[in-house]
Each structure stands twice: as structure tokens, then as C-alpha cells.
Amino acid sequence: MGSGKKAAGANYLDLIPARAALAWSADEAGMVTLHKENTGLFDRAAQKLLRKPRVSHIHLDEMGSFVWPRIDGARTVGKLAELAARKFGERADPAYPRMAQYIRILASYGFVTLTDPGCP
């Protein structure tokens, strides 16, 4: 789950995601692109042998582009789901499970860390 503390029984919606130190940009329409530098030993070998890029550019969809700047290390997963539901209406449904899954994916790639505010 990243470097944050997460209790085994914690409610996922109560967890607080924080963005990792990752370069990102937004275009004029607000669409976000994450810029992940590939720096590991395997990455360098793949760059030389397979012509993989030094920097991967991950383009987020409309909802991801809305959520990413709002991941501030203070809002919970549940609060982010509420904001997305307010912005996108039925297109965000089911908002809570969808947001939980989205944050899980971001965490699995190391793009966010999760902290349980109830865990010291």
C-alpha cells in the first residue's frame, strides 16, 4: 500500500491518499498526464535493449484528471468519491466502490501512498 500506515481492518473510504513525488501536468482542458521516470536497473536495460522510453507518460481520463489534483494528503477516499459524484453525477456511479478501486490502482503503481488517520 505504499509507505503510509494502513490498518488491516480499516475502512478503505476512510484512508487518506497522498500523491507520490511524481511529475505531472495538465493541459488547457484540465486533462492530467503523469510523467513517470523509469530509473531502475531493469528500466535502463529495457531502454537500451528494447528502446523503452526514459519517461513514461500516463494520460488520465476525465474523472482521473478531476481527482488527481484533489489528492492532497488531507482528503479521504470517501471525500474524493463525494467530489467526483457531485461533478459527474450518474457517470461516477457507483462512486464509492469506483473511487476505492481507482485509488487502489494508483497505490499499486506507487503513484499514491495511503494513510489510515486512525492508526498512529
Contacts in CASP RR format, 6 or more apart in sequence:
PFRMAT RR
TARGET T0000
AUTHOR 0000-0000-0000
METHOD contacts of the structure
MODEL  1
MGSGKKAAGANYLDLIPARAALAWSADEAGMVTLHKENTGLFDRAAQKLL
RKPRVSHIHLDEMGSFVWPRIDGARTVGKLAELAARKFGERADPAYPRMA
QYIRILASYGFVTLTDPGCP
1 107 0 8 1.000
1 113 0 8 1.000
1 114 0 8 1.000
2 107 0 8 1.000
2 110 0 8 1.000
2 113 0 8 1.000
2 114 0 8 1.000
3 113 0 8 1.000
4 113 0 8 1.000
4 114 0 8 1.000
4 115 0 8 1.000
4 116 0 8 1.000
5 115 0 8 1.000
5 116 0 8 1.000
5 119 0 8 1.000
5 120 0 8 1.000
6 15 0 8 1.000
6 114 0 8 1.000
6 115 0 8 1.000
6 116 0 8 1.000
6 119 0 8 1.000
7 116 0 8 1.000
7 118 0 8 1.000
7 119 0 8 1.000
10 116 0 8 1.000
10 118 0 8 1.000
10 119 0 8 1.000
12 77 0 8 1.000
12 100 0 8 1.000
12 103 0 8 1.000
12 104 0 8 1.000
13 76 0 8 1.000
13 77 0 8 1.000
13 78 0 8 1.000
13 81 0 8 1.000
13 96 0 8 1.000
13 99 0 8 1.000
13 100 0 8 1.000
14 76 0 8 1.000
14 77 0 8 1.000
14 78 0 8 1.000
14 116 0 8 1.000
14 117 0 8 1.000
14 118 0 8 1.000
15 76 0 8 1.000
15 77 0 8 1.000
15 103 0 8 1.000
15 114 0 8 1.000
15 115 0 8 1.000
15 116 0 8 1.000
15 117 0 8 1.000
16 73 0 8 1.000
16 74 0 8 1.000
16 75 0 8 1.000
16 76 0 8 1.000
16 77 0 8 1.000
16 114 0 8 1.000
16 115 0 8 1.000
16 116 0 8 1.000
16 117 0 8 1.000
17 71 0 8 1.000
17 73 0 8 1.000
17 75 0 8 1.000
17 77 0 8 1.000
17 80 0 8 1.000
17 103 0 8 1.000
17 106 0 8 1.000
17 107 0 8 1.000
17 112 0 8 1.000
17 113 0 8 1.000
17 114 0 8 1.000
17 115 0 8 1.000
18 71 0 8 1.000
18 72 0 8 1.000
18 73 0 8 1.000
18 112 0 8 1.000
18 113 0 8 1.000
18 114 0 8 1.000
18 115 0 8 1.000
19 68 0 8 1.000
19 71 0 8 1.000
19 72 0 8 1.000
19 73 0 8 1.000
19 111 0 8 1.000
19 112 0 8 1.000
20 110 0 8 1.000
20 111 0 8 1.000
20 112 0 8 1.000
20 113 0 8 1.000
22 34 0 8 1.000
22 35 0 8 1.000
22 36 0 8 1.000
22 111 0 8 1.000
23 34 0 8 1.000
23 35 0 8 1.000
23 37 0 8 1.000
24 32 0 8 1.000
24 33 0 8 1.000
24 34 0 8 1.000
24 35 0 8 1.000
24 68 0 8 1.000
25 32 0 8 1.000
25 33 0 8 1.000
25 35 0 8 1.000
26 32 0 8 1.000
26 33 0 8 1.000
26 65 0 8 1.000
26 69 0 8 1.000
27 33 0 8 1.000
30 65 0 8 1.000
31 59 0 8 1.000
31 60 0 8 1.000
31 62 0 8 1.000
31 65 0 8 1.000
32 59 0 8 1.000
32 60 0 8 1.000
32 64 0 8 1.000
32 65 0 8 1.000
32 68 0 8 1.000
32 69 0 8 1.000
33 57 0 8 1.000
33 58 0 8 1.000
33 59 0 8 1.000
33 60 0 8 1.000
34 57 0 8 1.000
34 58 0 8 1.000
34 60 0 8 1.000
34 68 0 8 1.000
34 111 0 8 1.000
35 55 0 8 1.000
35 56 0 8 1.000
35 57 0 8 1.000
35 58 0 8 1.000
36 55 0 8 1.000
36 56 0 8 1.000
36 57 0 8 1.000
36 58 0 8 1.000
36 111 0 8 1.000
37 54 0 8 1.000
37 55 0 8 1.000
38 44 0 8 1.000
38 46 0 8 1.000
38 47 0 8 1.000
38 52 0 8 1.000
38 53 0 8 1.000
38 54 0 8 1.000
38 55 0 8 1.000
38 56 0 8 1.000
43 52 0 8 1.000
46 52 0 8 1.000
47 53 0 8 1.000
47 54 0 8 1.000
60 68 0 8 1.000
62 88 0 8 1.000
63 84 0 8 1.000
63 88 0 8 1.000
63 91 0 8 1.000
63 92 0 8 1.000
63 102 0 8 1.000
64 102 0 8 1.000
66 83 0 8 1.000
66 84 0 8 1.000
66 87 0 8 1.000
66 88 0 8 1.000
67 80 0 8 1.000
67 83 0 8 1.000
67 84 0 8 1.000
67 99 0 8 1.000
67 102 0 8 1.000
70 80 0 8 1.000
70 83 0 8 1.000
71 80 0 8 1.000
71 106 0 8 1.000
71 112 0 8 1.000
73 115 0 8 1.000
75 83 0 8 1.000
76 117 0 8 1.000
77 99 0 8 1.000
77 100 0 8 1.000
77 103 0 8 1.000
78 96 0 8 1.000
78 99 0 8 1.000
80 99 0 8 1.000
80 103 0 8 1.000
81 92 0 8 1.000
81 95 0 8 1.000
81 96 0 8 1.000
81 98 0 8 1.000
81 99 0 8 1.000
81 100 0 8 1.000
82 95 0 8 1.000
84 92 0 8 1.000
84 95 0 8 1.000
84 98 0 8 1.000
84 99 0 8 1.000
85 92 0 8 1.000
85 93 0 8 1.000
85 95 0 8 1.000
92 98 0 8 1.000
103 112 0 8 1.000
103 114 0 8 1.000
106 112 0 8 1.000
107 113 0 8 1.000
107 114 0 8 1.000
END
